[in-house]
Amino acid sequence: MRIPFTRAPRAPVVLLALACASCGRDGTGPPSSPPIPAAADLRFKGVGTRSAAAPQLFSNLLAGQLQVHANRLGTPLTVSPCAPPNPTLPSCSWSFGVFDMPGSGLNTVYYGLGSLAQLTTDLGALQRWAFNIPSRPGEDISSVITSLVIDAPSGEYATSGIQTGQMREFDLVWGSLSPGALQATASEAGAQGRVITAVAIDAGSVVYLSYGWERDRSTVYEAKVVAARFGTVARDATNLARDGYIITALGGNLTEGYFLVGTRVRGQVAPRPLKIATDSIPSQPNDPAGCPGACGAVVSLAREGYAITGGILGAHDGTSRLFNIFIGEK
């Protein structure tokens, strides 16, 4: 299902949180400007590098699909069960939005062909620049992975990634570890100039991916890992932004919980602008025509110039209504 955007949403979103980006460290002093990631640094998912715009396409990645969107920068895959609560979609579907960036040389790659039994082998091949798909020989889908979704019941995994002509500038390190070891690993990665860009939970273990960048080996990062439930994601994301962190990874599931990984340049504690938007499924009556459900939340954030750094689909607020939650950052 592909839904092009033709007009702005009327008012389908509920804004839950806005980190204070215009006040000092204690909330009372003069404004301080947080550092903005370099435009070529794909590890930060477009934060600070994109002017306000609406997504050009809101779509779904189905199990068994490979989608490559040329000259487009896309959002991470929405973290969701393989079988979302929507009878009109196939059993495995993960949503995303993409933005036109003509002449940028950036492609966004969505990969839903993954068997969970092959995940270790596939990640090893990605690390060696040797990953290929037998059914599509010669197609290069090397990318900086921006999200990893694991669905254990179905035995499937899916990824999103940003691809550039300088892919060899980014080197991948990945691993699987206990949840309690993720903070130490994230801190060590940051001290080495690496950024964790994706996390997921597999049978109680956390799979993480981190990247270094050849153009900047001197920057040292601080990383903070937060274990969250759906009901605390908005608060936890806002707290990370207030402490100067960009959320570079979000993953998990409704049963075992979620992990947020915040990354900041060492010592840069200026609050960052962050906004959370939610929307319900099925679409609300005031959703714009042709833009149901989650689409409205993504459009709202994008039109205000926020890059979507993560989203969750298929949780609830204690009532019978189901909700999406999206994190926007600048």
N, C-alpha and C positions, 0 to 999 in steps of 0.2 A: 504494500500500500504506500503510495507516494502522494503527498498532499502539498502542492505548491502554494505559496502564500500570495494572496492578491490584495489584501487590505489589512490594516492594523486591527488588533483586537480591541473590543470595546472595554471590557474590564473583567477578564476571567480569572485574575490571579489574586491571591491573598498574600501580602508581604508579611513575613514573619519576623525578620530581623535585619537590622542594618548596622554594621560595625561603624564606629565613629572614626571617620577618616579626616576630620577637620579640627580635631582637638589634640592637645598634647598627650604625653604618656599618662598623666593622671586625669585627663579629661577636662582640664581647666586652662592649660597653657596655650601658647600660640600654635598654629598649625605646623606640622612637619610633614614633608613629602616622603613617602616610602619609595624605595628604588624600584624602577620599572625593568623587568627582564628585557634582554636584547631581543629584537624581532626574530632573529635567526635561531634563538634558543628554543627549540621545539619542546623542551621538557616542561615548560610552564603553560602549555595549552592555549597560547594566544593571550594570556593575561597582559594587559597594558599595551598591546600592540595593534588593537583593532578599533577603528572608529565605530560609532553607533550605527548599527545596521540591523535589518531583519534577516532571519534565516531565509535562504532561497528554496530550501527543501526540508520538509520534515517527513521522515520515512522510517521504515523498519528493516532491520537485518534479520533474515530468516535463517534457521538452521540449514546448512547446506549451501549457503550463498557466499560469494565473494563480491564486494562492491568497491570499486575504485572511483573516487570523485576527483577529477582533474581540476586544478586551479580552484580548489575549494578547501576551506578550513572547517573541520567538523567538530562537533561536541564528542565527549566520551560517550560510550554506550550507557544507557540508563541501566542501573543495577536492578535486576528483576528476576523472578522465577522464569524458568523456561516456558511454563504455561501461564501466561498473564491472565488476569481476570477480565477477558474480553472475548466473547464467543465469535466475533467476526474475524479474529486473527488466527493463523495457524498455531500449533501447539508451542513452537519455539519462535520467539520474536523479541528483539531488543530494539528500542527506539533510539533515534538520534536526529540531530539537525545539522545542516551544512550551510556555509556562507560562501558566496562567490568572492573570489580573490583573483581577478584576471591578471595574468602576467606575473603572479607571485612565484610560480614554480613549485607551489605546494600542492600535494595531493593528499586526500584523506582516504585511508584504506580500512574497510570494515570486513572482518573475516569471521564467518560463521560456519566454517567447514571442519571445525576442530572436534576430534574425539578426545574426551578427557584422558583415556588410556594412553594417548599419544602426546600429552602435554609436555612431559619432560623431554621427549625426543624433539618435539617441535621447538621448544625454547632453546635447546642446545643447538639446533640448526640455525635459528635466528641469531644466536650469539656468534656463530661461525660464518655468518653471511652465506649460508648454504640452504636456506629454507626454500622449498619449491612445492608446488601443487601438481601431482601427476596428471590431473585432468586438464590443467592449463599450463603446459610446459612453456618455459621461457618468460612467463609473466613475473616480474619482480615486484614483490609486495613487502620488501624490507621497509621498515618504518620505526619511528620512535613510538612504542606502545603507550597509549594514553589511558587505556582501561582494559581490564581483564575481567570477564564475567564467567564464573564457573557454576554450572548447574549439575550437582551430583546425581539427583534422581534420574535425569535423562542421559547422563554420561557425556554431556556436551560442554564445550567452552567456546567463547567468542572474544574477539579483541577489536579495538579501534586503534588506529595509529596515524601519525602524520609523516608524510614522505617528502623528501627533498632530493635534489640532485647531489647533495653533499652528505648522503647518509653515512658514509664511512667516517665522518667526523664524530659520530655518536657511537659509543661502545656500551654494550649491554652486559650487566651482571645480574643474575637472578638466583633465587634460592627458595627453599621451602623450610619453614622453621615453626617452632611453637609460638603461639601468640605472645607469650611473655618475653620472647627474645627479639621481638620486632623493634622495640624502642632502641635497644643497644645497636642493632644492625643499622637502623636509620641514622643514628648519631654517627656511627663509624663511616657510613657512606657520605654523609654531609661533610665530615672532616676531610674526606678525600676528594671533595669537589663534585660528588655525585648526587643525583636527585632521584628519589623513588617516585616513579610516575604511575604505577599500577599495583594494586594489591587485590587478592581474592582469597577466599577460604575454601580449602579442599580437605574434607574429612577431618576437620579440627585443626589442621595446619594452615599457616598463612603462606601463600605464594606471593613473592614480591619481585618487581623488576626495577632496576635502577640504571641510570645512564650517566656517563661522563661526557664532556664536550671538549673536543680537541682545541677549539678556539679559546677556551677559557679554563685552563688547568689551575689557575692561581686562586680563584674564589673559593672560600670556605663557607659551608652552609651549616646552619643549625636546623635540626629536624625534631619535630614533636609528634608523637603518635597518640591518638585518642581512641579508645574503645567506646563505641556508642551504640545506642538502640535507636530505632526509628524516631521515637519521641524526643530524643536528645540531640539529633543531628543538627538541627537549626542552631541550638544554643552552643553546641561544641564548635561548629564551624565559625560562628560569630566570635567566640572567645579566641580562637586561633587567629582570626583576622585582627582582632584588637591587639594581639601581641606581635603583630607584624608578619605572621606566617601566610604564605600562599598555600592553598590546599592543592597539593600536586598528585594526590592519590586518594581514591575513595572506593571501597569494595567490601564485600561480605554478603550476608543474606539475612532475611528476616528472623530466621530461627537462631542462628549463632551470633548475630549482631554484625556490626559494621566497624571498619577501621578508617579513620581519617589520618592522613599524613600531611602535616604542615611543614613547609620548607621556607627558611628565610636566610638571607645573607647574614653571616655572623655579626651580631651586635646591632643589626638594623631592626629596631623595635617599634618604629613608627606604625601606628594603626593603618590598616589597609581597608579600602572600600569593599564591602561585601554585602550582597543582598540575597535573601532566600525567597523563592516564590513557590507556591503550591497550586495545584489544580486537581479537580476530582475527575474520576472516571465512573460512569460514562460522562460525556461532556455536559456542562451546565447549560441552561437555557440562554445565557448571555455570551456563550462562546461565539466567535465570529464564524460566518459561513465558510466551510472548507477548512476550518482550523480547529478541530475538536480536541478536548482533553488537554494532554500535556503540551500540545502545540502552543496554546495560549500563554503558558508560563514561560516557555522558551522565547517566544516573540517579545514578551514584556521585558525580560532581562536584556535581550539583544538590542532592542530599540533604545535602551538607556546606556548602551555601550559596555555592558558586562560580558565577559567571556564565561561560558558555562564550563565549570571545572568538574562537575559531577552531578549525578541525579539518581534518584531511587524511585522505583515504581512498584506499586502493589502492596503498600502498607496501609494502615488506617489510623484514625484518630480516636478510636474508642467507640465509634458509632458504626453504622453499616456502610458508610461512604468510604470509598477507596481513594487514595490520594497519590499524586506524584509530588516529589520535592526536588527542586533544582537549586544549585549553588552558583551564583554569579559573582565574579570578581573582576577588578580593574587593576 
